[in-house]
Amino acid sequence: MEQPKLFSREEYKKMQGVPEPVYPKSAGLSGQTIRKAVRAALLGFSEDPSPLHAFDFVPETLRRRRDLPGLYESLSAVHCPGSEEEALLARERFSYEELLLFSLALLRRKRERSGERSRFLLTERGEAERFLHSLPFSLTEGQREAIREIEGELSGGFVMNRLLQGDVGSGKTVVAFYALFLAASSGFQAAMMAPTELLARQHYEKLREILKKISLPWEAALLTGSLSRGEKRELCRRIEEGELRLILGTHALFQEGIHYPALSLVVTDEQQRFGVLQRKAFSEKGSRPHILLLSATPIPRTLSLLLYQDMQVSRIPGRPAERLPVKNALIGAGERGKAWRFLAGECRKGRQAYIICPMIEDNGEPELQNVSEYQRKLRAFLPEGFRIEGLHGRMRAEEKERIMESFLRREIDILVSTTVVEVGVDVPNASVILIENAERFGLAQLHQLRGRVGRSSLQSYCILLDCKNSKKSRERLSVLVRSNDGFWIAEEDLRLRGPGELFGIRQSGALQFRFADIYRDKELWKEASRDATELLEEDPGLSEKRNEKLQKRLFDFEGAGEVL
């Protein structure tokens, strides 16, 4: 606690109704000390703020068009606002700055890439049809449209930079496989990266099955961190000599010492799980390769157009016809026993179940379920014979992989886990998921967790257990009960909760704005995007005198790795 400060009656009267800035303690400095230092600095510029003009990179024409205050006025209003209105206007100015820089960086990147030549990836129509006919299911119209878009770009001779967006279970992976096939059948190499070894192995095995059916002369390989030194050395040799055309794996794909002589396509699955620099390092393994990113995070269309201004976006709506919609239920804590009996009934049919808890162990809040204690309670409730296992993030990677592989091989009936199962491992036999303390999770995470079931022709179920049982939490959770459409849920999430950490965008680490909020400032972002487009049309290099400060600031922004 800070040392309290005493004020005279006169001083206190002056302070009433005036907002007081709150600063976090830094290097042993109190908030009061920081306030004094900031006010002294601002006072030094009060008579002549011209030295600050060197840092005001927003062109005067844009500042006037958007009716934004100058830099000194904005800094003063942020740190020493005379009113709430002043502070809000200053926040708008700094939000606009961030959104303008972000839009400029994306648009410049798009312009640079649009003129970059790359390899033509073509295959005979008969070969393509043979690949598609080998699939054990029919493609949806959404998948076919995505394939047409990707095929068109890969055959155009310019670098593709495309995001493939689809709901959980919509069939993005097979579309990515087709792109890999196009690259390999054109005589080049292609690589696909997944966030976990288990998911990478699952992709590898599925792709290998398809390739085996059509008897192609080349094979796929799996490159992960768990390979022995000798295995890795041999695999790297085969990659470097061009013997291997299709390489799937984890972060190991872009490690030093791995050379791809003909890498034409890089695919990143669950792209939101990787950092900007990781995706960049992966793409730099090739010479101007085509880039395909996969994401299961549904984003409202209006925001998608702003977030991905530098990319082409393909969307796969809906799910394959053979997959039945997941049936959803919202229950209270008093119905837990009923839910357990339902899970047991599914397991007796030979199926499997997930139970998700928010905690690993007891943290002193009795209403929060934890993995450690939950297993004990579940074993005591159910008859003997049910195989129950726990999984959480503190386990070693090898242990987590072992448990998930056992679950995949049907050696576990009920997996009690934290949200580590959220990343898209495919367990077709899992037919029910019970999510404890559902009120503690965001809709994005709940929707992703629900996506762990409903991955086959089996009827699947999602049970949301709400321990809070308040009107607000039930209204929010009922959005998931009413629909399995992630894009509709994203729109409802925005409507219900307004600005903030909505639908998992911030979780991806894609945006680190200090002032701007992509939901609250959606209209401001549209204005900033229009201004960025106009600036680049008039002065593509931002080299004119009026834009020199903006050019320098943008160079620093791009150099900091804010966007890929």
GUMI-763517 format. One line per 10 residues: number of its first residue (from 0); their letters; for each residue x, y, z of C-alpha. Coordinates in steps of 0.2 Angstrom, whole numbers. Example, Ala and Ser with C-alpha at 12.3 -4.5 7.8 and 13.67 -1.06 7.14 Angstrom:
2
0) as) 62:-22:39  68:-5:36
***
This chain:
564
0) meqpklfsre) 0:0:0  6:17:-4  10:30:9  -6:40:10  -5:59:6  -14:72:16  -23:87:7  -29:104:13  -48:108:12  -44:120:-2
10) eykkmqgvpe) -33:107:-12  -47:94:-10  -61:105:-16  -50:108:-32  -48:90:-35  -66:85:-34  -73:80:-51  -56:80:-59  -51:62:-65  -35:56:-57
20) pvypksagls) -23:45:-67  -18:28:-59  -1:21:-64  6:4:-60  21:4:-48  37:3:-58  55:-1:-52  50:5:-34  42:21:-40  25:25:-32
30) gqtirkavra) 10:31:-42  12:48:-34  30:50:-39  26:45:-57  11:57:-58  23:71:-52  36:67:-65  23:66:-79  15:83:-74  32:91:-73
40) allgfsedps) 37:84:-91  20:91:-98  22:107:-89  39:109:-98  30:109:-115  15:119:-110  22:136:-117  30:129:-132  25:111:-137  34:112:-154
50) plhafdfvpe) 48:100:-149  34:87:-149  29:90:-167  44:79:-172  35:64:-165  17:68:-171  18:57:-187  -1:58:-191  -2:69:-207  -10:86:-204
60) tlrrrrdlpg) -23:83:-217  -29:66:-209  -29:74:-191  -41:88:-198  -52:76:-208  -54:66:-192  -55:81:-180  -42:74:-169  -32:84:-156  -13:87:-158
70) lyeslsavhc) 0:76:-149  3:88:-134  -16:91:-131  -18:72:-132  -4:68:-120  -11:81:-108  -28:74:-109  -23:56:-106  -12:60:-91  -21:76:-84
80) pgseeealla) -38:76:-91  -49:91:-87  -65:80:-90  -70:62:-96  -74:69:-113  -56:76:-115  -49:59:-110  -60:49:-122  -55:61:-137  -37:58:-133
90) rerfsyeell) -39:39:-132  -48:40:-149  -33:50:-157  -20:36:-150  -32:22:-156  -32:30:-173  -13:31:-173  -12:12:-170  -26:7:-182  -18:18:-196
100) lfslallrrk) -1:10:-193  -8:-8:-193  -18:-5:-209  -3:3:-218  8:-11:-213  -5:-24:-220  -9:-15:-236  10:-12:-240  13:-31:-237  -1:-35:-248
110) rersgersrf) 5:-24:-262  23:-31:-260  17:-49:-261  5:-46:-275  19:-43:-287  30:-57:-281  33:-71:-293  32:-89:-287  31:-106:-294  17:-112:-305
120) lltergeaer) 8:-126:-296  -2:-136:-309  -7:-154:-311  -17:-164:-324  -36:-163:-321  -36:-182:-321  -23:-183:-307  -33:-170:-297  -49:-180:-299  -40:-196:-294
130) flhslpfslt) -35:-187:-278  -53:-181:-274  -61:-198:-278  -49:-206:-266  -57:-197:-251  -69:-208:-241  -82:-194:-241  -90:-181:-253  -83:-163:-252  -96:-150:-247
140) egqreairei) -99:-135:-259  -89:-124:-247  -74:-135:-248  -75:-136:-267  -76:-117:-268  -61:-115:-257  -51:-128:-268  -56:-118:-283  -49:-102:-275  -33:-110:-270
150) egelsggfvm) -30:-119:-286  -33:-103:-296  -20:-93:-286  -7:-108:-285  -8:-109:-304  -6:-90:-307  13:-88:-305  12:-75:-291  14:-78:-272  -2:-84:-264
160) nrllqgdvgs) -5:-77:-246  -22:-85:-241  -31:-88:-225  -43:-103:-225  -56:-100:-212  -68:-113:-206  -78:-118:-191  -72:-133:-181  -75:-149:-190  -79:-140:-207
170) gktvvafyal) -66:-149:-217  -51:-137:-218  -38:-151:-217  -43:-160:-233  -43:-144:-243  -25:-141:-236  -20:-159:-241  -26:-155:-259  -15:-139:-259  0:-150:-253
180) flaassgfqa) -4:-163:-267  -4:-149:-280  13:-144:-275  20:-161:-275  12:-167:-291  20:-151:-299  37:-158:-294  40:-146:-279  41:-148:-260  27:-143:-248
190) ammaptella) 27:-143:-229  13:-142:-216  15:-137:-198  4:-141:-183  6:-135:-165  7:-152:-157  16:-168:-162  0:-178:-159  -9:-167:-172  5:-167:-184
200) rqhyeklrei) 6:-186:-183  -13:-187:-186  -12:-176:-201  3:-187:-208  -6:-203:-206  -22:-197:-214  -12:-190:-229  -2:-206:-231  -18:-216:-232  -24:-205:-246
210) lkkislpwea) -8:-206:-255  -7:-225:-253  -24:-226:-262  -19:-217:-277  -2:-226:-278  9:-211:-281  28:-213:-283  32:-201:-269  29:-201:-250  25:-190:-235
220) alltgslsrg) 37:-188:-220  35:-183:-202  47:-171:-194  45:-168:-175  56:-165:-160  54:-182:-153  64:-190:-167  81:-197:-163  97:-188:-169  100:-202:-182
230) ekrelcrrie) 82:-202:-188  82:-183:-189  99:-183:-198  92:-195:-211  76:-186:-214  85:-169:-216  96:-178:-229  82:-184:-239  73:-167:-238  89:-158:-244
240) egelrlilgt) 92:-170:-258  74:-167:-264  69:-185:-261  54:-180:-250  41:-169:-257  28:-168:-243  34:-165:-225  23:-163:-211  28:-158:-193  29:-146:-179
250) halfqegihy) 41:-131:-175  55:-143:-180  51:-139:-198  59:-122:-197  74:-126:-186  92:-122:-191  100:-135:-202  85:-140:-212  86:-135:-230  72:-137:-243
260) palslvvtde) 79:-135:-261  61:-133:-269  49:-128:-255  34:-120:-265  20:-121:-252  20:-119:-233  4:-123:-223  1:-118:-205  -13:-127:-196  -21:-118:-181
270) qqrfgvlqrk) -11:-103:-186  -17:-93:-171  -6:-105:-160  10:-99:-168  18:-82:-165  21:-70:-180  40:-73:-179  37:-92:-180  26:-91:-195  39:-79:-203
280) afsekgsrph) 53:-91:-200  43:-106:-207  39:-96:-223  58:-90:-225  63:-109:-227  58:-107:-245  61:-94:-259  45:-84:-260  34:-100:-256  15:-99:-257
290) illlsatpip) 7:-97:-240  -9:-105:-233  -15:-102:-215  -28:-112:-207  -39:-105:-193  -54:-112:-184  -57:-95:-175  -73:-88:-182  -73:-69:-183  -87:-58:-189
300) rtlslllyqd) -86:-54:-207  -84:-35:-205  -69:-38:-193  -62:-51:-204  -60:-39:-218  -50:-27:-207  -39:-40:-198  -34:-48:-214  -32:-34:-226  -16:-41:-232
310) mqvsripgrp) -23:-58:-237  -35:-67:-247  -48:-76:-237  -57:-92:-241  -72:-97:-229  -79:-114:-227  -97:-113:-221  -106:-127:-213  -100:-145:-210  -100:-161:-220
320) aerlpvknal) -117:-169:-223  -113:-185:-214  -109:-177:-198  -124:-174:-187  -126:-158:-178  -120:-159:-160  -135:-159:-147  -132:-146:-133  -139:-145:-115  -137:-132:-102
330) igagergkaw) -138:-139:-84  -135:-133:-66  -124:-141:-53  -139:-151:-46  -139:-161:-62  -121:-167:-62  -126:-184:-57  -138:-186:-71  -124:-180:-83  -112:-193:-76
340) rflagecrkg) -125:-207:-79  -127:-200:-97  -109:-201:-100  -108:-219:-93  -122:-224:-105  -112:-218:-120  -97:-227:-114  -106:-243:-112  -111:-241:-131  -92:-242:-134
350) rqayiicpmi) -90:-223:-136  -79:-211:-126  -81:-195:-117  -72:-179:-112  -75:-169:-95  -67:-152:-95  -62:-144:-78  -56:-126:-76  -43:-130:-63  -29:-143:-61
360) edngepelqn) -30:-145:-42  -40:-137:-28  -37:-118:-26  -48:-115:-11  -64:-110:-22  -76:-125:-19  -87:-122:-34  -72:-123:-46  -70:-141:-52  -52:-147:-53
370) vseyqrklra) -45:-162:-63  -36:-171:-48  -51:-172:-36  -64:-174:-50  -56:-191:-56  -58:-197:-38  -76:-192:-36  -81:-199:-53  -73:-216:-49  -83:-216:-33
380) flpegfrieg) -99:-212:-42  -97:-224:-57  -97:-243:-56  -80:-252:-58  -74:-255:-75  -74:-237:-82  -56:-232:-88  -54:-214:-82  -38:-204:-85  -33:-186:-81
390) lhgrmraeek) -24:-173:-92  -18:-156:-89  -5:-143:-94  8:-146:-80  12:-163:-87  27:-166:-97  24:-165:-116  28:-184:-118  16:-189:-104  2:-178:-112
400) erimesflrr) 6:-186:-129  5:-203:-122  -12:-200:-113  -20:-193:-129  -13:-207:-140  -21:-219:-127  -37:-210:-129  -36:-211:-148  -33:-229:-147  -49:-231:-136
410) eidilvsttv) -39:-237:-121  -47:-223:-110  -66:-221:-108  -67:-204:-100  -54:-191:-101  -55:-178:-87  -44:-163:-93  -41:-145:-93  -43:-135:-109  -27:-143:-116
420) vevgvdvpna) -38:-154:-127  -44:-138:-136  -31:-140:-150  -39:-150:-164  -35:-168:-161  -47:-179:-170  -55:-193:-160  -70:-199:-170  -76:-211:-157  -78:-197:-143
430) svilienaer) -97:-193:-143  -100:-182:-128  -91:-168:-119  -96:-161:-102  -89:-144:-98  -89:-140:-79  -90:-122:-74  -95:-117:-91  -98:-99:-85  -79:-97:-82
440) fglaqlhqlr) -75:-99:-101  -77:-87:-116  -89:-92:-130  -74:-95:-141  -66:-107:-130  -82:-116:-126  -86:-118:-145  -68:-124:-148  -70:-137:-134  -87:-143:-141
450) grvgrsslqs) -78:-146:-158  -69:-161:-149  -85:-171:-152  -96:-173:-168  -81:-178:-178  -89:-193:-186  -107:-200:-191  -111:-203:-172  -123:-192:-164  -113:-182:-152
460) ycilldckns) -118:-171:-136  -111:-156:-127  -117:-153:-109  -113:-136:-102  -113:-136:-83  -117:-118:-76  -112:-117:-57  -116:-98:-56  -134:-100:-63  -136:-81:-65
470) kksrerlsvl) -147:-74:-78  -132:-66:-87  -122:-82:-88  -137:-92:-93  -141:-79:-107  -123:-80:-113  -122:-99:-113  -139:-101:-121  -131:-94:-137  -121:-110:-138
480) vrsndgfwia) -136:-121:-135  -146:-113:-149  -133:-115:-162  -117:-125:-168  -112:-111:-181  -97:-103:-175  -98:-87:-186  -116:-84:-179  -110:-86:-161  -96:-74:-165
490) eedlrlrgpg) -109:-61:-170  -119:-65:-155  -104:-64:-143  -101:-46:-150  -119:-41:-148  -120:-48:-130  -103:-43:-123  -98:-28:-133  -80:-23:-133  -66:-33:-125
500) elfgirqsga) -59:-50:-125  -72:-57:-138  -71:-73:-147  -53:-77:-144  -45:-64:-155  -34:-58:-141  -29:-75:-136  -20:-77:-153  -8:-64:-149  -11:-57:-166
510) lqfrfadiyr) -14:-39:-159  -6:-30:-145  -14:-13:-146  -12:-1:-131  -27:10:-135  -37:3:-149  -50:-11:-146  -55:-20:-162  -73:-21:-157  -76:-5:-149
520) dkelwkeasr) -66:5:-162  -73:-5:-177  -79:11:-186  -63:20:-182  -54:6:-190  -64:7:-206  -59:26:-207  -41:22:-203  -41:8:-217  -49:20:-229
530) datelleedp) -36:33:-225  -22:21:-227  -28:15:-244  -29:33:-250  -11:37:-243  -4:23:-252  -13:27:-268  -6:45:-268  11:41:-261  15:22:-262
540) glsekrnekl) 32:24:-254  27:37:-241  42:47:-247  34:64:-249  39:77:-237  22:77:-229  23:59:-225  41:57:-219  37:56:-201  24:43:-204
550) qkrlfdfega) 36:33:-215  49:32:-201  36:27:-188  29:14:-200  47:7:-203  49:5:-184  32:-3:-182  35:-16:-196  53:-19:-189  46:-23:-172
560) gevl) 37:-38:-180  19:-32:-176  12:-40:-192  18:-55:-203
***
